[in-house]
Amino acid sequence: MTTARHTHHPHDTPDLFALSDILGPVLRPTDDGYADEVTGFNLAARHIPDLVVGATTPGDIVAAMRWAATTNTPVAVQGTGHGANFPIDNGLLINTSRMTDVHINASDRTATIAAGAKWRHVLEAAAPYGLAALNGSSTDAGVIGYTLGGGLPILGRTYGYASDLVRSFQVVTPDGTLRETDATHEPELFWALRGGKGNVGVVTSLVTELIPLSRILGGGIYCAGDHAEPLLRAWADWTPTVPTQMCSAFTLLRLPPLPAIPEPLRGRFWARVAITWTGAPADGQRLLDPVRSAAPVVFDTVDEMDYTDCTAVDSIYAEPQDPLPARESCALLADLPPEAVDTLLARSGPAAPPDYPLLIVELRHMGGALARPAATEDAICARDASHLLETVAVVPTPEAAEAVEAATAALNTAMAPYGTGRSMVNIHGRPGNESDRARAWTPEVYTRLRQDKSTYDPKNLLRYGHTVTPASA
C-alpha cells in the first residue's frame, strides 16, 4: 500500500508509510472489509471516504491524525454510527468501534470509557458494583459521540446531562497531539468537548462519574392513536406537577408492518407515555394515575426493573435495534401551552393523512436537573427548555426523504412560536447551512466554539457532521 486517492486534492497521492505503524486495518474503497468498516447504524448517510482506519488504540488515532494534518486530509470519526446524519464523500474516516474497554473504579464511582464503547458496555461493567450511567433511550448508542453533544439521559431530570458527570477526556487534537483535559487542565478544550460535539478533537477515552443506582420504575403506557388528544392533554397538565425523580416523554408512534417490530405493536398507530422513576416504586405508580385515567390503556409495561438489564432499559422507549436509514430532527420548546398541544395534534395527531411520514413524534419533558447550571461551564444550550420535540422517520428512497423533509419542516415551523429557537446537536438531524448548524447553540456559545475551532483546528480538518467553521475562516 503506497498511495491513496484524495478527491479534494486530485494531484496528491501522499505516501501512506506514516500509517504503517497503525495496528488496526487501513483500507481503501477497493479493499475487502471496506464496506463493513464505513457502514454505521444510520444507513441514510452513505460513507465513501478515500481511506478508513480501524483504530485499536489511542496511538492509532494519533498516527492517523498526524498523517491527516501532514496531508491536509479532512477527517471524520465514527463509533457506532447512530448519529451519522451527514455522508462522508472523501477524506479519512477513523472507526473507533474496536475500542470498547470500560474500567470501573468502584471506590471512586467512576468509569474510564474507551472511544468505541456503547452504553450497554458501561452498564454491564458497572452492574456488579451497584452503579449505573446516564445513558440515553438506546443502550446501543456510543458513549463518546452522545456525551460530546451533551447527552440527554432517560434519567436526565433526576441527574442532569451525561456531560455534567464527565471528569476528564483524553483527546487527539487535529495537530496529532494526545492531550488530557479537565476542569483545570486546558479548561477551554474541556469546555468545548461538553456540548460542542466533535469540533476540536478526536476523543480516545473519557472518565465519568457513575451513579449509585440498581433499580428503577420504567416502561410505557400505550393507548390507541385515536386517543392521542386526551392522553397528550393529560400528560401536558401533569408534567409541571411531578418531582424531578419522574422523567417522561409523550410519543406518537406510527409503526410500519415490519417483522422487527413485535406484535401487537406492529403496523399500528399508538400514543404512548414512556416513564422512568427513581423514587419508591409505589409512589411512582400512584403518580401515574392521571396519565392512566386519561384514555383507555391498551398496554401498560410500567414496572420495577433492573437498571443494569440493558434489554429492560431499551424496552422503555422501544427504539429500533437494527440498522436502518433514518432522518431525525429536534426543536427545544420554551413552554407547552394548550395552543402548542393543539398545533402538534393538528399536524401529527389522528387527523394527519394516512401516509403521514413521521414515524415518531415525541415530546420529552425537560427541566429538573436538566435546567441546573453545570458545575463547570460547558457548551450545552438546552437548560432553558421545558420540552424537547423530536421527530424520526425512515427514508428508504429519495422520494421518502423529500416527504419526510417537508413534513418535518412543516411541523417545526408550526411549533416555532413555542420554541427557544434552538436544537440539541445530537438530535439536530442532517446539518444544513451555517445558520441551521448554529441553532444548536446560543450566538455567544457558537462564537466561542468558532474561536476554539481556530485554536485547535485552524485548517478545519474535522469538518464532517455537525461542525462549525473556524473564526479565522
RAHULIN-V889087 format. One record per backbone hydrogen bond with DSSP energy under -0.5 kcal/mol. CO is the residue of the C=O (numbers start at 0). NH is the residue of the N-H. E is the energy in kcal/mol with one decimal. If there is no record, write none. Layout:
co = {CO | CO}
nh = {NH | NH}
e = {E | E}
//
This chain:
co = {1 | 5 | 8 | 15 | 16 | 18 | 24 | 26 | 27 | 30 | 32 | 33 | 34 | 40 | 40 | 41 | 43 | 44 | 50 | 51 | 51 | 52 | 52 | 54 | 56 | 56 | 57 | 58 | 59 | 60 | 61 | 62 | 63 | 64 | 65 | 66 | 67 | 67 | 73 | 74 | 75 | 77 | 79 | 80 | 80 | 82 | 86 | 87 | 90 | 90 | 91 | 91 | 92 | 92 | 93 | 93 | 94 | 95 | 97 | 98 | 98 | 100 | 101 | 102 | 103 | 104 | 104 | 108 | 109 | 110 | 110 | 111 | 112 | 113 | 116 | 117 | 117 | 118 | 119 | 120 | 121 | 122 | 123 | 125 | 125 | 126 | 129 | 131 | 132 | 134 | 137 | 138 | 140 | 141 | 142 | 143 | 144 | 146 | 147 | 147 | 149 | 150 | 150 | 152 | 154 | 154 | 155 | 156 | 160 | 160 | 161 | 162 | 164 | 166 | 167 | 168 | 169 | 169 | 170 | 170 | 171 | 172 | 176 | 176 | 178 | 180 | 183 | 184 | 185 | 185 | 186 | 187 | 188 | 189 | 190 | 190 | 191 | 192 | 193 | 196 | 200 | 201 | 203 | 204 | 205 | 206 | 206 | 207 | 210 | 210 | 213 | 213 | 215 | 215 | 216 | 217 | 218 | 219 | 219 | 220 | 221 | 221 | 222 | 223 | 224 | 226 | 227 | 228 | 229 | 230 | 231 | 232 | 233 | 234 | 235 | 237 | 237 | 238 | 242 | 244 | 244 | 246 | 247 | 248 | 249 | 250 | 250 | 251 | 251 | 252 | 252 | 255 | 255 | 257 | 259 | 261 | 261 | 264 | 267 | 267 | 268 | 269 | 270 | 271 | 271 | 272 | 273 | 274 | 275 | 276 | 279 | 280 | 281 | 282 | 283 | 284 | 285 | 286 | 287 | 287 | 288 | 290 | 298 | 302 | 304 | 304 | 305 | 307 | 308 | 309 | 310 | 311 | 312 | 312 | 313 | 313 | 323 | 323 | 324 | 326 | 328 | 330 | 331 | 331 | 332 | 332 | 336 | 336 | 337 | 338 | 339 | 340 | 341 | 342 | 343 | 344 | 348 | 352 | 356 | 358 | 359 | 360 | 361 | 361 | 362 | 363 | 366 | 367 | 368 | 381 | 384 | 385 | 386 | 387 | 387 | 388 | 389 | 390 | 391 | 391 | 392 | 396 | 397 | 398 | 399 | 400 | 401 | 402 | 403 | 404 | 405 | 406 | 407 | 408 | 409 | 410 | 411 | 412 | 414 | 415 | 417 | 417 | 421 | 423 | 423 | 424 | 432 | 433 | 435 | 436 | 437 | 438 | 441 | 442 | 443 | 444 | 445 | 446 | 447 | 448 | 449 | 449 | 450 | 451 | 452 | 456 | 460 | 460 | 464 | 469}
nh = {15 | 8 | 11 | 18 | 19 | 21 | 53 | 51 | 30 | 33 | 36 | 37 | 38 | 42 | 323 | 44 | 45 | 46 | 92 | 26 | 53 | 54 | 94 | 97 | 59 | 60 | 61 | 62 | 63 | 64 | 65 | 66 | 67 | 68 | 69 | 70 | 71 | 72 | 91 | 463 | 93 | 95 | 40 | 41 | 83 | 84 | 88 | 47 | 49 | 50 | 75 | 93 | 52 | 94 | 77 | 95 | 54 | 98 | 99 | 115 | 116 | 113 | 103 | 111 | 105 | 108 | 109 | 209 | 104 | 112 | 207 | 102 | 205 | 116 | 142 | 120 | 121 | 122 | 123 | 124 | 125 | 126 | 127 | 128 | 130 | 129 | 212 | 210 | 134 | 153 | 140 | 119 | 118 | 145 | 146 | 147 | 148 | 149 | 194 | 196 | 162 | 152 | 161 | 155 | 157 | 158 | 159 | 368 | 163 | 164 | 164 | 165 | 208 | 182 | 206 | 180 | 203 | 204 | 172 | 178 | 201 | 175 | 172 | 178 | 170 | 168 | 185 | 181 | 188 | 189 | 190 | 191 | 192 | 193 | 193 | 378 | 195 | 194 | 378 | 198 | 202 | 171 | 114 | 169 | 112 | 166 | 167 | 110 | 131 | 212 | 306 | 307 | 217 | 304 | 276 | 302 | 274 | 221 | 300 | 272 | 297 | 298 | 270 | 226 | 227 | 230 | 231 | 232 | 233 | 234 | 235 | 236 | 237 | 238 | 239 | 240 | 241 | 241 | 245 | 246 | 277 | 275 | 364 | 273 | 362 | 252 | 271 | 253 | 360 | 254 | 269 | 257 | 266 | 260 | 261 | 264 | 265 | 267 | 254 | 269 | 224 | 252 | 222 | 250 | 273 | 220 | 248 | 218 | 246 | 216 | 283 | 284 | 285 | 286 | 287 | 287 | 288 | 289 | 290 | 291 | 292 | 293 | 221 | 217 | 215 | 306 | 308 | 309 | 312 | 313 | 314 | 315 | 315 | 316 | 317 | 318 | 42 | 325 | 394 | 392 | 390 | 388 | 419 | 420 | 385 | 386 | 339 | 340 | 341 | 342 | 343 | 344 | 345 | 346 | 347 | 348 | 351 | 355 | 358 | 253 | 391 | 251 | 363 | 389 | 249 | 387 | 369 | 370 | 371 | 384 | 366 | 365 | 332 | 363 | 389 | 330 | 361 | 328 | 358 | 359 | 326 | 400 | 401 | 402 | 403 | 404 | 405 | 406 | 407 | 408 | 409 | 410 | 411 | 412 | 413 | 414 | 415 | 415 | 417 | 418 | 333 | 334 | 331 | 426 | 427 | 427 | 436 | 437 | 438 | 439 | 440 | 422 | 445 | 446 | 447 | 448 | 449 | 450 | 451 | 452 | 453 | 470 | 454 | 455 | 456 | 459 | 74 | 462 | 466 | 472}
e = {-0.7 | -1.2 | -2.3 | -2.1 | -2.0 | -1.5 | -3.0 | -2.4 | -2.6 | -1.6 | -1.8 | -1.7 | -1.2 | -0.9 | -1.4 | -1.0 | -0.7 | -0.7 | -2.5 | -2.8 | -0.5 | -1.3 | -2.9 | -0.5 | -0.5 | -1.4 | -2.5 | -2.5 | -2.3 | -2.6 | -2.5 | -2.2 | -2.3 | -2.6 | -2.2 | -2.3 | -0.9 | -2.2 | -2.9 | -0.7 | -2.9 | -2.3 | -1.5 | -2.3 | -1.1 | -1.9 | -0.6 | -3.8 | -1.2 | -1.7 | -2.5 | -0.5 | -2.7 | -0.7 | -2.5 | -0.6 | -1.4 | -2.2 | -1.4 | -2.6 | -0.6 | -2.6 | -0.5 | -2.8 | -0.8 | -1.0 | -1.9 | -2.9 | -2.9 | -0.6 | -2.4 | -2.5 | -1.8 | -1.6 | -2.6 | -0.7 | -1.3 | -2.8 | -2.2 | -1.7 | -2.4 | -1.7 | -0.5 | -1.8 | -1.6 | -2.2 | -0.9 | -2.7 | -1.3 | -1.8 | -1.3 | -2.3 | -2.1 | -1.1 | -2.5 | -2.7 | -1.2 | -2.0 | -1.7 | -2.4 | -2.5 | -0.9 | -1.9 | -1.5 | -1.0 | -2.2 | -3.0 | -2.8 | -1.1 | -0.5 | -1.5 | -1.0 | -2.6 | -0.5 | -2.5 | -2.5 | -2.7 | -1.5 | -0.7 | -3.3 | -2.8 | -2.8 | -2.2 | -0.6 | -2.6 | -2.4 | -0.6 | -1.9 | -0.6 | -1.9 | -2.4 | -2.2 | -1.5 | -0.5 | -1.3 | -0.7 | -0.8 | -0.8 | -2.6 | -1.0 | -0.6 | -2.8 | -1.8 | -2.8 | -3.0 | -3.4 | -1.5 | -2.4 | -2.4 | -1.3 | -2.5 | -0.7 | -0.5 | -2.8 | -2.4 | -2.4 | -2.6 | -0.6 | -2.9 | -2.0 | -2.8 | -1.4 | -2.8 | -2.5 | -1.9 | -1.6 | -2.9 | -2.6 | -2.1 | -2.5 | -2.8 | -1.9 | -1.8 | -2.6 | -0.6 | -2.0 | -0.5 | -1.1 | -1.9 | -0.6 | -1.3 | -2.6 | -2.4 | -2.4 | -3.0 | -0.6 | -2.7 | -0.6 | -1.9 | -0.8 | -3.1 | -2.1 | -1.3 | -1.7 | -0.5 | -1.0 | -1.4 | -1.3 | -2.3 | -0.5 | -2.6 | -2.9 | -3.2 | -3.1 | -0.5 | -2.4 | -1.9 | -1.7 | -2.9 | -2.5 | -2.0 | -2.5 | -2.1 | -2.2 | -1.1 | -0.5 | -1.7 | -0.5 | -0.8 | -2.5 | -2.1 | -1.1 | -3.0 | -2.6 | -2.1 | -0.6 | -2.1 | -0.9 | -2.5 | -2.8 | -1.1 | -0.6 | -1.2 | -0.5 | -1.7 | -0.6 | -1.5 | -0.7 | -2.5 | -2.3 | -2.2 | -3.1 | -2.6 | -0.6 | -2.6 | -1.4 | -0.9 | -1.7 | -2.6 | -2.2 | -2.5 | -2.5 | -2.5 | -1.9 | -3.0 | -2.1 | -2.0 | -2.0 | -0.9 | -3.0 | -2.1 | -2.7 | -0.5 | -2.9 | -2.5 | -1.9 | -1.9 | -1.6 | -0.7 | -1.5 | -0.6 | -2.8 | -3.1 | -2.7 | -0.6 | -2.1 | -3.2 | -1.8 | -0.8 | -2.2 | -2.7 | -2.1 | -2.1 | -1.9 | -2.4 | -2.7 | -2.2 | -2.3 | -2.8 | -2.5 | -2.3 | -2.3 | -2.7 | -2.4 | -2.1 | -2.0 | -0.7 | -0.6 | -1.9 | -2.0 | -2.4 | -1.3 | -2.8 | -1.1 | -0.8 | -0.6 | -2.6 | -2.3 | -1.1 | -1.6 | -2.0 | -1.9 | -2.9 | -2.3 | -2.0 | -2.7 | -2.1 | -1.8 | -2.4 | -2.5 | -1.9 | -2.2 | -1.5 | -2.9 | -2.8 | -2.0 | -2.8 | -1.6 | -1.8 | -1.5}
//
